[in-house]
Amino acid sequence: MFSLTESSSEAGELFAYCASLLGGADPRELVKRGSIETLHSNRLGQILCTLQALVTFETLKSCLPSQKIIAGYSVGEVAAWGVSGLFSTRKTMELVARRAEIMDAETSPGDGLLFIRGLSRGVIDALCARYRAAISIINPGDAFIVGGRRPALEAIAEAARAARAQRVAFVPVMVASHTNLLNKAAEDFHGVLLKTASCSPQDPGVRLISGIDGSTVVDVETGLAKLARQVSQTVQWSECLRSCVEAGATSFLEFGPGKALSEMAISAYPDLPSRSVDEFSSIAGVKNWIASHQSR
């Protein structure tokens, strides 16, 4: 993470500010020397992933088109509010840290997420009902993230393998994100948003997508309520991508970390160019790609 942005003059202040959320640790150094267990802890992971999106945006925003559709995956939806201009970058980071703390307070040891590909929605629903888990995220191509207590997830993993799922793997996330186990966390986060999330007017030409239903955020109050509910409600990522395409998206650029989202986009919509910033070796390369696809 941050290999392309660590020396960005546009993002320097944000890196410095985030160190204050991390006990004084520079996030650029932390990702290089932190253990896997530390980096995958809920609060730190949410902060780092959001920071990746924001510093990438700050570095690239001068060359991005004025017409943009913005969607965020899981905690990335909070980052999307920052990228859209509704939250300041500092406020976005504050809210993400608070969101993680609230989720941690409602999490029990062993809670987590399980990835399953290759079974139908009906089969996944039946497994969740049988073992008292819930679908956390719906991705394109019969790919699902299931959240719940560890015994339930282990039973579902065994049943999914027996049903010949293409892939079954535990996700290194220690909370049952986007499930009803976090209902109280969603309520508490909504209270934080109403109390502290002062929103600026959305940037002209920007369409922001809501994660729980793929609809466009038109009214801020309604959007904030959905952003809070997302903590305990299924993320409809497949619908988010569909909404982007129906609204006229001509290409997808993922801010990272990684390239899972860009791969999902190109798998679902192979006619649309889709890349992740993490695939490039320089910011100049990203800017050239953006310039070559703006007129499409």
Secondary structure, DSSP 8 states (H G I E B T S, - for coil): --TTTTT-TTTHHHHHHHHHHTTT--HHHHHHHS-HHHHTSHHHHHHHHHHHHHHHHHHHGGGS-SSEEE---TTHHHHHHHHTTSS-HHHHHHHHHHHHHHHHHT--TT-EEEEEESS-HHHHHHHHHHHT-EEEEEETTTEEEEEE-HHHHHHHHHHHHHTT-SEEEEES-SS-TTSGGGHHHHHHHHHHHHHH-------TTEEEB-TTT--B--SHHHHHHHHHHTTTS-B-HHHHHHHHHHTT---EEE--SSSHHHHHHHHH-TTS-EEEGGG-SSHHHHHHHHHHHTT-
